[in-house]
């Protein structure tokens, strides 16, 4: 009996020790006596823990430096976000993630600032952050999302009425955008700059409309664009530059208009990229439904595989030409059948434009 009592006491002490050792900071609440600001919550929560943010407006510039944290805002009964980060100081980002930080954001509004979310490379390790944003709205910033990331994922979110690009991201290893609205931004809606890095970008079920400098632009890497609507953007609906593999499926581009001075106005604009496109449409664009541009400089090639697509009511349906000073190299076309240009078989017009230079991303 005595042995059994001692064993029970040992077990009870062990259980008490386990409870005592559990980190009470795994979830913190803002504002509270211990955590009056969101930044205090971020600094005080356990690594990998969650900061719950009450309804209200917070004028803060948050920094997550190398840690793992989850930020969760409040919502009303209908699911609308009630927690907002807001500033009129346009020189600072609202949330800066410094590698190798891992930041997850749910149910927040970001309004104003140099960027809603900024990704930054660590000066000491060279690591880049991972960011997941879900049910987030970013508006009235200089750029909605900006900087360098290792992995970036956006789900069920909106980027609206930013001064420059809705997104301007670079140096990515992996990007996933789904059920995203990118609307009425002052330059390109979604700008992905990969350089020579092997980045994989997956874009699905996005609505990109009313952006003055273009819908989606991708430089380098690989990209998949599926089940998306891209309309009423300036310059070009989709621009690809030096993309080694692009798959475009069940995507609609329409009503692209030229920039100031009458430049472009293309539904799809492809510069020395290898593109597979099917089940898609490019209609009622001011200049051309799809233009493809080739150049052998630096080993660049251009191959366009199209099948079961529709090109209607464009200035010209399909056009090809040489770019960047090349005058005798044109893209290779692979017509997979089933394409319709104003109800007829598609013909490719050789461009009479002077060889244009491929676009460069905004600074």
C-alpha positions as CSV (number, residue, x, y, z in Angstrom):
1,X,0.0,0.0,0.0
2,X,2.9,2.3,0.9
3,X,4.6,1.6,-2.5
4,X,1.4,2.3,-4.3
5,X,1.0,5.7,-2.5
6,X,4.5,6.7,-3.3
7,X,4.0,5.8,-7.0
8,X,0.8,7.8,-7.2
9,X,2.6,10.8,-5.6
10,X,5.5,10.5,-8.1
11,X,3.0,10.5,-11.0
12,X,1.1,13.5,-9.6
13,X,4.3,15.4,-9.2
14,X,5.4,14.5,-12.8
15,X,2.0,15.7,-14.1
16,X,2.2,18.9,-12.2
17,X,5.7,19.5,-13.5
18,X,4.5,18.9,-17.1
19,X,1.8,21.4,-16.6
20,X,4.1,23.9,-15.1
21,X,6.6,23.5,-17.9
22,X,4.0,24.2,-20.6
23,X,4.7,27.6,-22.0
24,X,1.8,29.9,-21.0
25,X,2.7,32.3,-23.8
26,X,1.7,30.0,-26.6
27,X,-1.4,32.2,-27.1
28,X,-1.5,35.9,-26.1
29,X,-4.2,38.5,-26.5
30,X,-3.9,42.1,-27.6
31,X,-4.6,44.6,-26.1
32,X,-4.1,43.4,-22.5
33,X,-2.2,44.4,-19.5
34,X,0.8,42.3,-20.4
35,X,0.5,43.0,-24.2
36,X,-0.8,46.5,-24.8
37,X,0.4,46.5,-28.4
38,X,0.6,44.0,-31.2
39,X,4.4,44.3,-31.3
40,X,4.6,43.5,-27.6
41,X,2.5,40.5,-28.3
42,X,4.9,39.4,-31.1
43,X,7.9,39.9,-28.9
44,X,6.3,38.1,-25.9
45,X,4.6,35.1,-27.5
46,X,6.4,31.8,-27.6
47,X,8.1,30.8,-30.8
48,X,5.4,29.3,-33.0
49,X,2.6,30.8,-30.9
50,X,-0.5,32.9,-31.7
51,X,-1.2,36.6,-31.2
52,X,-5.0,37.2,-31.1
53,X,-5.8,40.8,-32.0
54,X,-9.0,42.4,-30.8
55,X,-11.3,44.5,-33.1
56,X,-10.0,48.0,-33.6
57,X,-7.4,50.1,-35.5
58,X,-3.7,49.9,-34.6
59,X,-1.1,52.4,-35.7
60,X,1.9,50.2,-35.6
61,X,4.8,49.1,-37.8
62,X,5.3,45.4,-36.9
63,X,8.6,43.5,-37.2
64,X,9.0,39.7,-37.0
65,X,12.7,39.0,-37.1
66,X,13.6,35.4,-37.6
67,X,10.8,34.0,-35.4
68,X,7.7,31.9,-36.1
69,X,4.4,33.6,-35.2
70,X,0.7,33.5,-36.1
71,X,-1.4,36.8,-36.1
72,X,-5.2,36.4,-36.0
73,X,-7.6,39.3,-36.2
74,X,-11.2,39.5,-35.1
75,X,-14.2,39.0,-37.4
76,X,-17.9,39.8,-37.1
77,X,-20.6,37.2,-37.4
78,X,-20.6,37.5,-41.2
79,X,-16.8,37.0,-41.4
80,X,-15.8,40.6,-42.1
81,X,-12.4,41.6,-40.7
82,X,-12.6,43.9,-37.7
83,X,-8.9,44.3,-36.9
84,X,-6.9,46.8,-38.9
85,X,-3.3,48.0,-39.1
86,X,-3.4,51.5,-40.4
87,X,-0.9,54.4,-40.9
88,X,-0.6,57.7,-42.8
89,X,3.2,57.4,-42.7
90,X,3.9,56.1,-46.2
91,X,7.6,55.5,-45.6
92,X,7.2,52.5,-43.4
93,X,5.8,49.0,-44.0
94,X,3.0,47.8,-41.8
95,X,4.4,44.3,-41.3
96,X,8.0,43.4,-42.0
97,X,9.1,39.8,-41.9
98,X,12.9,39.2,-41.8
99,X,14.2,35.8,-42.7
100,X,14.1,33.1,-41.6
101,X,10.8,34.2,-40.0
102,X,7.7,32.2,-40.6
103,X,4.6,34.4,-40.4
104,X,1.0,33.4,-40.8
105,X,-1.7,36.1,-40.9
106,X,-5.4,35.6,-40.7
107,X,-8.3,38.1,-40.8
108,X,-6.4,41.4,-40.9
109,X,-6.8,44.7,-42.8
110,X,-3.7,46.6,-43.8
111,X,-4.2,50.2,-44.8
112,X,-1.5,52.7,-45.9
113,X,2.3,52.5,-45.5
114,X,5.1,51.7,-47.8
115,X,3.9,48.1,-48.0
116,X,1.2,46.1,-46.3
117,X,3.6,43.2,-46.0
118,X,7.4,43.4,-46.7
119,X,9.7,40.5,-46.9
120,X,13.3,41.1,-46.1
121,X,16.5,39.0,-46.4
122,X,18.4,38.6,-43.1
123,X,21.7,40.5,-43.2
124,X,23.4,37.9,-41.0
125,X,22.2,34.6,-42.5
126,X,20.9,35.5,-45.9
127,X,17.7,33.7,-45.1
128,X,14.3,34.9,-46.5
129,X,11.0,34.7,-44.7
130,X,8.0,32.4,-45.3
131,X,4.6,34.2,-45.2
132,X,1.1,32.8,-45.4
133,X,-1.8,35.4,-45.6
134,X,-5.4,34.3,-45.5
135,X,-8.6,36.4,-45.5
136,X,-6.5,39.6,-45.6
137,X,-7.2,42.9,-47.2
138,X,-4.4,45.3,-48.2
139,X,-5.3,48.8,-49.5
140,X,-4.0,52.3,-50.0
141,X,-0.3,51.2,-49.5
142,X,2.5,52.2,-51.9
143,X,2.7,48.5,-52.8
144,X,0.5,45.8,-51.3
145,X,3.1,43.1,-50.9
146,X,6.8,43.8,-51.6
147,X,10.2,42.3,-51.2
148,X,12.0,39.0,-51.1
149,X,10.5,35.8,-49.8
150,X,11.4,32.1,-49.6
151,X,7.8,31.0,-49.7
152,X,4.7,33.2,-50.1
153,X,1.1,32.1,-50.1
154,X,-2.1,34.2,-50.3
155,X,-5.6,32.7,-50.0
156,X,-9.0,34.4,-50.1
157,X,-7.5,37.9,-49.9
158,X,-7.7,41.3,-51.7
159,X,-5.1,43.9,-52.7
160,X,-6.9,47.1,-53.8
161,X,-6.0,50.6,-54.8
162,X,-2.3,50.6,-54.0
163,X,-0.3,53.5,-55.4
164,X,2.1,51.2,-57.4
165,X,2.0,47.5,-57.8
166,X,-0.4,45.3,-55.9
167,X,2.4,42.8,-55.5
168,X,6.1,43.2,-56.4
169,X,8.0,40.2,-55.1
170,X,11.4,38.7,-56.0
171,X,13.8,36.0,-55.1
172,X,11.1,33.5,-54.5
173,X,11.4,29.8,-54.2
174,X,7.7,29.0,-54.2
175,X,4.6,31.2,-54.7
176,X,0.9,30.2,-54.4
177,X,-1.9,32.6,-55.0
178,X,-5.5,31.4,-55.0
179,X,-8.9,33.1,-54.7
180,X,-7.3,36.5,-54.8
181,X,-8.7,39.9,-56.0
182,X,-6.1,42.4,-57.2
183,X,-8.0,45.5,-58.3
184,X,-7.4,49.1,-59.3
185,X,-3.7,49.4,-58.4
186,X,-1.6,52.1,-60.0
187,X,0.9,49.9,-61.8
188,X,1.1,46.1,-62.4
189,X,-1.4,44.0,-60.4
190,X,0.9,41.0,-59.7
191,X,4.7,41.4,-60.5
192,X,6.9,38.4,-60.0
193,X,10.7,38.9,-60.6
194,X,12.6,35.6,-60.4
195,X,15.9,36.5,-62.1
196,X,17.9,33.3,-62.6
197,X,16.4,31.5,-59.6
198,X,14.3,28.4,-60.2
199,X,11.0,29.7,-58.8
200,X,7.7,27.9,-59.1
201,X,4.6,30.2,-59.2
202,X,1.1,28.8,-59.0
203,X,-1.7,31.3,-59.7
204,X,-5.3,30.0,-59.6
205,X,-8.8,31.5,-59.3
206,X,-7.6,35.1,-59.2
207,X,-9.4,38.2,-60.4
208,X,-6.9,40.8,-61.7
209,X,-8.7,43.9,-63.0
210,X,-8.3,47.7,-63.4
211,X,-4.6,47.8,-62.9
212,X,-3.0,50.7,-64.8
213,X,0.4,49.1,-65.7
214,X,-0.7,45.5,-66.4
215,X,-2.4,42.5,-65.0
216,X,0.2,39.8,-64.3
217,X,3.9,40.0,-65.1
218,X,6.4,37.2,-64.5
219,X,10.1,37.3,-65.1
220,X,12.0,34.0,-65.1
221,X,11.2,30.7,-63.4
222,X,8.1,28.7,-64.1
223,X,4.4,29.7,-63.7
224,X,1.0,28.1,-63.9
225,X,-2.1,30.4,-64.4
226,X,-5.4,28.6,-64.2
227,X,-9.1,29.4,-63.9
228,X,-8.5,33.2,-63.6
229,X,-10.1,36.3,-64.9
230,X,-7.9,39.2,-66.0
231,X,-9.7,42.2,-67.4
232,X,-9.6,45.9,-68.1
233,X,-5.9,46.3,-67.3
234,X,-3.5,48.6,-69.0
235,X,-0.6,47.6,-71.3
236,X,-1.1,43.8,-71.1
237,X,-3.2,41.3,-69.3
238,X,-0.4,38.7,-68.9
239,X,3.3,39.4,-69.7
240,X,5.9,36.7,-69.5
241,X,9.6,37.4,-69.9
242,X,12.2,34.6,-70.1
243,X,9.9,32.1,-68.5
244,X,11.2,28.5,-69.0
245,X,7.7,26.9,-68.7
246,X,4.3,28.5,-68.5
247,X,1.0,26.6,-68.4
248,X,-2.1,28.7,-69.0
249,X,-5.4,26.9,-68.6
250,X,-9.1,28.0,-68.4
251,X,-8.1,31.7,-68.1
252,X,-9.9,34.7,-69.6
253,X,-8.2,37.9,-70.6
254,X,-10.2,40.8,-72.0
255,X,-10.5,44.5,-72.5
256,X,-6.8,45.3,-72.2
257,X,-6.2,48.9,-73.2
258,X,-3.0,50.7,-74.2
259,X,-0.9,52.8,-71.8
260,X,-0.5,56.6,-72.2
261,X,0.9,57.3,-75.6
262,X,-0.9,54.3,-77.2
263,X,1.7,51.7,-76.2
264,X,0.7,48.0,-76.3
265,X,-2.8,46.9,-75.3
266,X,-2.2,43.2,-75.6
267,X,-4.1,40.4,-74.0
268,X,-1.1,38.1,-73.7
269,X,2.4,39.4,-74.3
270,X,5.1,36.7,-74.4
271,X,8.9,37.5,-74.6
272,X,11.2,34.5,-75.3
273,X,9.1,32.1,-73.1
274,X,7.9,28.6,-73.5
275,X,4.1,28.6,-73.2
276,X,1.4,26.0,-73.2
277,X,-2.0,27.5,-73.4
278,X,-5.4,25.8,-73.7
279,X,-9.1,26.3,-72.9
280,X,-8.5,30.0,-72.5
281,X,-9.7,33.2,-74.2
282,X,-8.3,36.6,-75.1
283,X,-11.1,38.9,-76.3
284,X,-11.7,42.6,-77.0
285,X,-8.2,43.7,-76.4
286,X,-7.2,47.0,-78.0
287,X,-4.1,45.9,-79.9
288,X,-3.8,42.2,-80.1
289,X,-5.1,39.0,-78.5
290,X,-1.7,37.3,-78.1
291,X,1.8,38.6,-79.2
292,X,4.9,36.4,-79.0
293,X,8.5,37.8,-79.3
294,X,11.7,35.9,-79.8
295,X,15.4,36.6,-79.7
296,X,18.5,34.4,-79.9
297,X,20.6,36.7,-77.8
298,X,21.8,34.9,-74.7
299,X,20.3,31.6,-75.9
300,X,16.7,32.8,-75.5
301,X,14.1,30.9,-77.4
302,X,10.3,31.3,-77.7
303,X,7.8,28.5,-78.3
304,X,4.0,29.0,-78.1
305,X,1.8,25.9,-77.9
306,X,-1.9,26.8,-78.2
307,X,-5.0,24.6,-78.4
308,X,-8.7,25.1,-77.9
309,X,-8.5,28.8,-77.3
310,X,-10.7,31.7,-78.4
311,X,-9.4,35.1,-79.8
312,X,-12.3,37.4,-80.7
313,X,-12.8,41.1,-81.3
314,X,-9.2,42.1,-80.9
315,X,-7.3,44.6,-83.0
316,X,-5.3,41.6,-84.3
317,X,-5.8,38.0,-83.1
318,X,-2.2,36.6,-83.1
319,X,1.1,38.4,-83.8
320,X,4.7,37.5,-83.6
321,X,8.0,39.3,-84.1
322,X,11.6,39.7,-82.9
323,X,12.6,41.6,-79.7
324,X,15.6,43.3,-78.2
325,X,17.2,44.3,-81.5
326,X,16.9,40.8,-83.1
327,X,15.6,41.2,-86.6
328,X,15.5,37.7,-88.0
329,X,14.3,35.4,-85.2
330,X,10.7,34.7,-84.7
331,X,8.9,32.4,-82.2
332,X,8.1,28.8,-82.9
333,X,4.3,28.2,-83.0
334,X,2.7,24.8,-82.2
335,X,-1.0,24.9,-83.1
336,X,-2.7,22.1,-81.3
337,X,-6.0,22.6,-83.0
338,X,-9.3,23.9,-81.9
339,X,-8.4,27.6,-81.8
340,X,-10.9,30.1,-83.1
341,X,-10.1,33.7,-84.2
342,X,-13.3,35.6,-84.8
343,X,-14.9,32.4,-85.6
344,X,-12.3,31.4,-88.2
345,X,-9.1,29.4,-88.3
346,X,-6.3,31.4,-86.7
347,X,-3.7,33.1,-88.8
348,X,-0.5,34.6,-87.3
349,X,0.4,38.2,-88.4
350,X,4.1,38.9,-88.6
351,X,4.6,42.2,-86.7
352,X,5.6,45.3,-88.5
353,X,6.7,47.0,-85.2
354,X,10.3,47.8,-84.7
355,X,11.8,45.1,-82.4
356,X,10.6,46.1,-79.0
357,X,12.7,45.7,-75.8
358,X,11.3,43.3,-73.3
359,X,9.8,45.2,-70.4
360,X,11.6,45.7,-67.1
361,X,10.0,45.6,-63.7
362,X,9.3,48.8,-61.9
363,X,11.9,49.8,-59.3
